Amino acid sequence: MMVRQGDLLIVKVDKMPKEAVKLNHRVLAEGEATGHLHELDSGVLYETNGTLYFSVSDKTTALNHPEHATVTFEPGTYRVIQQREYEPTGWRRVVD
């Protein structure tokens, strides 16, 4: 399963990396242009080596952002990928 919301690509994975550290918030990204948040209603967010993961346990959760359609996720583990784009000076993160 792959889902996109703005500059985020979210992919379902088999398991959480062992070294992942639990975070105390549910914000996947903050829009650089607007300051709007890509934020989960529930679930647990983790980080390892600069990559975010989240787990949804027993019910669905929603990923909200004021400028994009709400996306829902079934129970499972997901990896968050920040989209990048190429420009003449090199690769950069997509700005949302």
Long-range contacts (C-beta under 8 A, 24 or more apart in sequence): 3-71, 3-73, 4-83, 5-38, 5-63, 5-65, 5-68, 5-69, 5-71, 6-31, 6-38, 6-65, 6-67, 6-68, 6-96, 7-82, 7-83, 7-93, 7-94, 7-95, 7-96, 8-38, 8-80, 8-81, 8-82, 8-83, 8-96, 9-80, 9-81, 9-83, 10-63, 10-71, 10-73, 10-78, 10-79, 10-80, 10-81, 11-78, 11-79, 11-81, 12-76, 12-77, 12-78, 13-53, 13-77, 13-78, 13-79, 14-77, 15-77, 16-46, 16-53, 16-55, 16-77, 17-46, 17-48, 17-53, 19-48, 19-49, 20-46, 20-47, 20-48, 20-53, 21-46, 21-47, 21-48, 22-46, 23-47, 26-54, 28-52, 28-54, 28-63, 28-80, 29-80, 29-82, 29-96, 31-65, 31-67, 31-95, 31-96, 32-95, 32-96, 33-95, 33-96, 34-67, 34-96, 36-65, 36-66, 36-67, 36-96, 37-64, 37-65, 38-63, 38-64, 38-65, 38-68, 38-96, 39-63, 39-64, 39-65, 40-64, 43-73, 51-79, 51-80, 51-81, 52-79, 52-80, 53-77, 53-78, 53-79, 53-80, 54-78, 54-80, 67-96
